[in-house]
Amino acid sequence: MIRFSLTCANGHSFESWFSSNNTFDELAASGHVLCPDCNSPDVAKSLMAPPVQASRKRGSAGPTQPMASTGADPELAEAIKALKAHVEENSDYVGDKFAEEARAMHDGDLPQRSIHGQAKAEDAKKLIEDGVPAMPLPFIPKQKTN
């Protein structure tokens, strides 16, 4: 997963996660990346600076601040950890049947419930095109079976 800072043609800034740079390019080109403020599909990547930890001079005393293994802001890493725990505790893992189950719930063929799992890129794109509520997660959830 990769996080991009994005800006729409109306000057609104926001962030979103994508599985790759190519995924963003494909979704943006097909009009599937929308500004959450104005729904504009004219969205572009903004410049992003990676988090950098200042180096210490030799002989300087004091502990350094540990960074999350992803190099992310520790508060962001903690928020993602909490989101992961919430998803795993409050939704059913459906594996590679995610697109099928999400569509069946959307169509009223299955009762509504929270689910998580995997979907092929083309299946995920079709869900979005058809208005089925689904979103990528910024982590890989534990694969549990019931």
C-alpha positions in Angstrom: 0.0 0.0 0.0 1.1 3.5 -0.7 -0.3 6.8 0.6 -0.6 9.8 -1.7 -1.3 13.4 -0.9 -3.8 14.5 -3.5 -5.2 17.8 -4.7 -8.3 18.4 -6.8 -8.7 21.1 -9.5 -10.6 23.2 -7.0 -7.6 23.3 -4.6 -8.9 20.8 -2.0 -6.1 18.6 -0.4 -6.6 15.1 0.9 -4.8 11.8 1.3 -5.7 8.3 0.1 -4.2 4.8 0.0 -3.6 2.8 -3.1 -2.1 -0.6 -3.7 0.5 0.9 -6.1 1.3 3.9 -8.2 -0.1 2.2 -11.3 -3.4 1.6 -9.4 -3.7 5.3 -8.6 -3.0 6.2 -12.3 -5.5 3.7 -13.6 -8.3 4.8 -11.2 -7.6 8.5 -11.7 -7.6 8.1 -15.5 -11.0 6.4 -15.3 -12.5 9.0 -13.0 -12.7 6.8 -10.0 -10.6 9.0 -7.7 -12.9 11.8 -6.4 -12.3 14.7 -4.1 -14.2 14.1 -0.9 -15.0 17.8 -0.6 -16.4 18.6 -4.0 -16.6 15.2 -5.9 -14.3 16.5 -8.6 -12.6 13.7 -10.6 -9.8 16.0 -11.6 -7.3 14.8 -9.0 -3.6 14.9 -9.1 -0.8 13.7 -6.8 0.9 16.4 -4.7 4.5 16.5 -3.6 5.1 14.4 -0.5 8.1 14.4 1.8 8.9 11.1 3.5 9.2 11.2 7.3 12.9 11.7 8.1 14.5 11.4 11.5 17.2 13.9 12.2 20.6 12.3 12.7 22.4 12.8 16.0 25.9 14.2 16.2 28.6 12.0 17.6 28.9 12.1 21.3 25.4 13.6 21.8 23.6 12.1 24.7 20.0 11.0 25.0 17.8 8.4 23.5 16.5 8.6 20.0 12.7 8.3 19.3 11.9 4.9 17.8 10.0 5.0 14.5 7.4 2.6 13.4 8.7 -0.2 11.2 7.0 1.4 8.2 8.9 4.7 8.8 5.6 6.3 9.5 4.6 8.8 12.1 4.2 6.9 15.4 0.7 8.4 15.9 -0.3 7.2 12.4 1.1 3.8 13.0 -0.9 3.5 16.3 -4.1 4.7 14.5 -3.6 2.0 11.8 -2.9 -0.6 14.5 -6.2 0.4 16.2 -8.1 0.3 12.9 -6.7 -3.2 12.2 -7.8 -4.5 15.6 -11.3 -3.0 15.0 -11.7 -4.5 11.6 -10.5 -7.9 12.7 -12.8 -7.9 15.8 -15.9 -6.5 14.1 -16.0 -8.0 10.6 -16.0 -11.5 9.0 -13.0 -12.6 7.0 -14.4 -13.9 3.6 -11.0 -14.4 1.8 -11.1 -14.2 -2.0 -15.0 -14.2 -1.9 -15.0 -10.5 -0.9 -16.3 -9.1 -4.3 -18.9 -11.8 -4.5 -20.2 -11.4 -0.9 -20.1 -7.5 -1.1 -22.1 -7.5 -4.3 -24.6 -10.0 -2.9 -25.2 -7.9 0.2 -25.5 -4.7 -2.0 -28.1 -6.5 -4.2 -30.0 -7.7 -1.2 -29.3 -11.4 -1.8 -27.4 -11.7 1.5 -28.0 -10.0 4.8 -25.8 -6.9 5.5 -22.7 -7.4 7.7 -19.2 -6.1 7.9 -16.7 -8.2 5.9 -13.0 -8.0 4.8 -11.0 -10.1 2.4 -9.2 -9.9 -0.9 -10.4 -8.9 -4.4 -8.8 -8.9 -7.8 -8.1 -5.4 -9.1 -10.7 -5.7 -11.9 -13.3 -7.0 -9.4 -12.6 -4.1 -7.0 -12.9 -1.6 -9.8 -16.2 -3.1 -10.9 -17.5 -2.9 -7.3 -16.6 0.8 -7.2 -18.1 1.4 -10.7 -21.4 -0.2 -9.6 -21.6 1.8 -6.3 -20.9 -1.1 -4.0 -19.4 0.3 -0.8 -15.9 -1.1 -0.5 -12.5 0.3 0.2 -8.9 -0.9 0.4 -7.4 -1.2 3.9 -4.0 0.3 4.8 -2.9 -3.1 6.2 -3.2 -6.8 5.6 -5.8 -8.1 8.2 -5.4 -11.4 10.0 -7.1 -14.1 8.0 -9.5 -15.7 10.4 -12.1 -18.3 9.7 -15.3 -18.9 11.7 
